[in-house]
Amino acid sequence: MSYLLDTNILSLAFKQNLQILQQLELVKTKEPSIYMSCISYFEIKRGLLAVKATKKSKDLMNFVRIIKLFY
């Protein structure tokens, strides 16, 4: 089974929501196919650019390297 994370889940993960992070770790151990849509990527990227969050932008790039970007 594959997972496609939506913008809400990704946003909570970047806000360090403990429940979301635990679930992502659980899923990652059981199923390596986790995806982020390009739409969600650009929604988050646009939000980070709007508030000039350069560290979070780097975190986003690291996160994208871990999961697959779904076009």
C-alpha positions as a Markdown table, in Angstrom:
| # | Residue | x | y | z |
|---|---|---|---|---|
| 1 | Met | 0.0 | 0.0 | 0.0 |
| 2 | Ser | 1.2 | 3.5 | -0.8 |
| 3 | Tyr | 0.4 | 6.7 | 1.1 |
| 4 | Leu | -0.2 | 10.2 | -0.5 |
| 5 | Leu | 0.1 | 12.8 | 2.2 |
| 6 | Asp | -2.1 | 15.9 | 1.9 |
| 7 | Thr | -1.1 | 19.5 | 2.7 |
| 8 | Asn | -2.8 | 19.4 | 6.1 |
| 9 | Ile | -0.8 | 16.4 | 7.3 |
| 10 | Leu | 2.5 | 17.8 | 5.9 |
| 11 | Ser | 1.8 | 21.1 | 7.5 |
| 12 | Leu | 1.3 | 19.5 | 10.9 |
| 13 | Ala | 4.4 | 17.4 | 10.4 |
| 14 | Phe | 6.4 | 20.6 | 9.8 |
| 15 | Lys | 4.9 | 22.1 | 13.0 |
| 16 | Gln | 6.3 | 19.1 | 14.9 |
| 17 | Asn | 2.9 | 17.7 | 15.8 |
| 18 | Leu | 3.9 | 14.7 | 17.9 |
| 19 | Gln | 0.9 | 12.5 | 16.9 |
| 20 | Ile | 1.5 | 13.1 | 13.2 |
| 21 | Leu | 5.2 | 12.4 | 13.5 |
| 22 | Gln | 4.6 | 9.2 | 15.4 |
| 23 | Gln | 2.2 | 8.0 | 12.8 |
| 24 | Leu | 4.6 | 8.9 | 10.0 |
| 25 | Glu | 7.3 | 6.9 | 11.7 |
| 26 | Leu | 5.0 | 3.9 | 12.1 |
| 27 | Val | 4.0 | 4.1 | 8.4 |
| 28 | Lys | 7.6 | 4.5 | 7.3 |
| 29 | Thr | 8.6 | 1.3 | 9.1 |
| 30 | Lys | 5.8 | -0.7 | 7.6 |
| 31 | Glu | 5.5 | 0.8 | 4.1 |
| 32 | Pro | 8.3 | 2.6 | 2.3 |
| 33 | Ser | 6.0 | 4.1 | -0.4 |
| 34 | Ile | 5.1 | 7.5 | 1.0 |
| 35 | Tyr | 4.4 | 10.3 | -1.5 |
| 36 | Met | 3.8 | 14.1 | -1.5 |
| 37 | Ser | 1.9 | 15.6 | -4.4 |
| 38 | Cys | 3.5 | 18.4 | -6.3 |
| 39 | Ile | 0.4 | 20.5 | -5.4 |
| 40 | Ser | 1.0 | 20.0 | -1.7 |
| 41 | Tyr | 4.7 | 20.7 | -2.2 |
| 42 | Phe | 4.0 | 24.1 | -3.8 |
| 43 | Glu | 1.3 | 25.0 | -1.3 |
| 44 | Ile | 3.8 | 24.5 | 1.5 |
| 45 | Lys | 6.6 | 26.1 | -0.3 |
| 46 | Arg | 4.5 | 29.2 | -1.1 |
| 47 | Gly | 3.6 | 29.5 | 2.6 |
| 48 | Leu | 7.2 | 29.2 | 3.7 |
| 49 | Leu | 8.3 | 31.8 | 1.1 |
| 50 | Ala | 5.5 | 34.2 | 2.2 |
| 51 | Val | 6.8 | 34.2 | 5.8 |
| 52 | Lys | 10.5 | 34.0 | 4.8 |
| 53 | Ala | 11.0 | 30.8 | 6.7 |
| 54 | Thr | 14.4 | 29.8 | 5.3 |
| 55 | Lys | 15.1 | 27.1 | 7.9 |
| 56 | Lys | 11.7 | 25.5 | 7.3 |
| 57 | Ser | 12.4 | 25.6 | 3.5 |
| 58 | Lys | 15.5 | 23.6 | 4.1 |
| 59 | Asp | 13.5 | 21.1 | 6.2 |
| 60 | Leu | 11.0 | 20.8 | 3.4 |
| 61 | Met | 13.8 | 19.9 | 0.9 |
| 62 | Asn | 15.2 | 17.3 | 3.3 |
| 63 | Phe | 11.7 | 15.9 | 3.7 |
| 64 | Val | 11.3 | 15.6 | 0.0 |
| 65 | Arg | 14.5 | 13.7 | -0.3 |
| 66 | Ile | 13.1 | 11.1 | 2.2 |
| 67 | Ile | 9.7 | 10.6 | 0.5 |
| 68 | Lys | 8.8 | 10.6 | -3.1 |
| 69 | Leu | 7.3 | 13.6 | -4.9 |
| 70 | Phe | 4.2 | 12.5 | -6.9 |
| 71 | Tyr | 3.6 | 14.5 | -10.1 |
